[in-house]
């Protein structure tokens, strides 16, 4: 039996060394891809066994075994690539969509979301307690600049006091909705086209407006009833009543939804 076939006349044969090096690199990259990207443990184990067989036959000069294992490596690699082609395309697609999403976003600066959500929760609780009717819409991915044109531009930082002042009965801005982008109240007294859907139950103009805006944008709208003080959330064509103790969690969940 010929041992260490890569030794020729007492020296290293460059072709054998190159063959081993290239095979090792390709195998390492393939294993890393399967293990960390596609999470195929069985594929990794099988690939390692065949690769170990290939290296053993290469060192021991088992030419037939080497040729067979080499073919198996190629065939197995092709099978794994075809089997996982869809998942790989998904990975690339997600990466591309994320890049596209980030490109389309306007910079909003550093927002302390925890503090913002605390202020929103406090404002909603005070509005509910005083039975002050209110409509607050929080912009997400879809830009609402065109819709805000019929309102009054404010561009002021979100604060509990400002929200209470805007919706205080009798003020010029208390009718309509406030539109919030990030942590900024962009506009107030914005009027929405009410839903034309037939609704069961008693719904006022604010609730119908909240339904309407949720049907045409991906925004989240908070409705506070001036008759009962009850709070509801409108999102993607649905209006859901929420308890005050559960409001913040429900609101944050909707804001984080894709």
N, C-alpha and C positions, 0 to 999 in steps of 0.2 A: 504494500500500500504506500502511496506517495504522500508523505506528510508535508504540511506547510507548502502547498503548491505555489504560493506567491513568491517563494525564494527561487531565484534562477542564477545558477553558477555562483552561489555564495553571496548574491546581492539581491536587492529588492527589485522586482519587476514593476516599473511605473504604472503599467496598465492594470495590474492586479490591485495596486494601492489605490489608484483612481477609482476603480470599480467598487472597492470596499468603502471608500470615503463617500462617494456619491450615493451608494445604496444606504449607508448609515444616515446621511443627511435627509434623504427622501423618507426613510422609515421614521426618523424622529419627528419630522414635520407632519407626516400622516398620523402618527400616534397622538401628537399634541392636538391636532385638529379634531380627531375623533373624540378624544378624552375631554377636552375643555370646551369645545364648541358644540359638538353633536351629542355628547354624553352617551357614547356607545361603548360600554365597558366590555361587552362580549366581543365586539369587533377588535378592541385593543388587545385583549388576551389572545385571540386567535392570530392576529397579526404578529404578535410577539413570538408565538410558538413557531410560526412559519419562518419568521425572520431569523430566529435562533437556529432552526434547521438549516437555513441557507448559509449562515456564517460557519456553522460546524462543518458542513460539506465543503465549503470553500477552503477552510484551513486544512482539512484532512484530505483534500484532493478527490472527494467523492463526486466525480463529474456528473454522473446520472442524477444523483440526489440533488446536486446543486442546480442542474438545469430544471428539474421538476419543481423544486422549491421556488426557483426564480419565477417560473411560469405561474405558480400558485400565488406568489406575491403580487404579480401584475394583475392576474384575473381577480383576486380578492380585492385589490385596491379599486379596480374599475367597478366591481359589483357594489362596494360600499359607497363609492361616489354617486353611482346611479340611484342607489337606494335612498340616499340622503339628499338628493338633488333638490327636492321640494323644500326640505328644512333649511338647506343652505340658501335657497332663494328667499325664504322668509327672513332669514338673518340679514341678508343684504338689503331686502326691502324695508325692514324695520329701521336699519341704519340710515338708508336714504331718506325715509319719511321723517325721521328725527332731525336730520340735517336740514331738510326742507322746512320743517316746522320752525326750527330755531331761526332760519333765515328770514322767515316771514314775520317773526315777532318783533314788535317794537320794544326797545329797551325801556323798562319801567323803573330802573334804579333798584336800589336795595330796599326791599319792603320787609318790615318786621311783621310777618303774617300773624304771629301769636298775639301781638299787641293789637293789630287791626281786628282780628276776630274777637278779641276781648271787648273792644269798643263797639263792634257790631252787636254783640250779645247784650251789652249794657243798654245800648240805644233801643233795641227791640223790646227789652224788658220794660223800659220806662214808657215807651209808646203804648205797649199792651196794657200796662197798669193804668195809664191815664185815658185809655180808650181813644187814642189819637190815630185817626186813619192815616195810613202811610203805604207807599209803594216804593221799594228800593230795589233797583236792578243792578246786578253785578256782572259786568262784561267779562266774557272768557276769551275764546279764540276769535269769535266773529266780531269784527269791528262794527260799532253802532253809531258811528259819526253821522251818517245820513239820517238816522232815526232821531238823533238829538237836535237836529236843526230846528225843529218846531218848539224847542224849549228855550230856557235861559241858561247861557253858559256861565258857569261859576268858577271851575278850576281851582277848588280849594281843598286842602287836606281834610280827610274824613275825621270828623269829631262828633262826639255825642251831642254836644251843645248845638252845633250847626244843624244836625239832623232834626233835633227838637224844634229849633227855630223855623226851619223850612216848613215843617208839617204842622206848625201851630195854627189852629183854626183861625181863619180871617186874614192870614198873610197872603200876599199875592202869589206866592209860590207853592202853597200847600196842596193845590190840586195838581194832578199828574204825578209823574214818577221822578225820582232821583236816579241818575245813572252814574255808577261808580266804576272807574277803571283803575285797577290796582288799589292804591290807598287814597285816590283822589276823587272827590265828587266833581264830575265833569260838568253835569248839567242838572237843572231842576225844572219842574213843571213841564216835563216831557210827556206828550200824549201818545198813547199807543192805539192801534186799530183793534177794537175788541174782537174776540173770537166770534165766529159765525156758527160755531158748533152748538147743537141743542144740548143744554146742560140740565141735568136733573138736580133739583134742590134750589135753594135760594142763594143767588149770587149777585152781589152788587157790581157797580161799574168798575171798581178797582180790581175785583177778582176776574171779571171778564177781560179787562185790559191785561192782567197778568197772564191769563190763558193765551191771549192773542200774541204777546211778545214771545212767549215760550214756544209758540208754534213756528216762528220764523227766525229765531236766533238760538244759540246755545247758552244764553245767559241764564243766571239764577235770579229769580225775583222773589222778594219777601213782601208779603201782604199782611198788613195789620188792619183788622176790622175796627171801624169807629163805633159800631153798634155793640160788639161783644168783647173787643180787645183780643180776639183770637188771632193766632198767627198761622199763616200758611206759606208753603214754598211752591213756586211754579218753576217747572223745568221740563223741557222737551215735551210740551203738550199735556203735562200732568200737573194738577194742583193738589197738594197734600197738606192737610192740617197737621200741625205739630204742637206738642206740649212744650211749654217754655223750658222745662228741665232737659228736654231732648233736642231743643232747637239747634244749639251750637253744633252738636255732633252731626245732625242731619244736614245742616248747611255746609259744613266743611266737607262732608262726603260728596255732596253735589258739586262743590267747587273743584274737588280733586278728580272728578270723573272726566274721562277723555271723550 
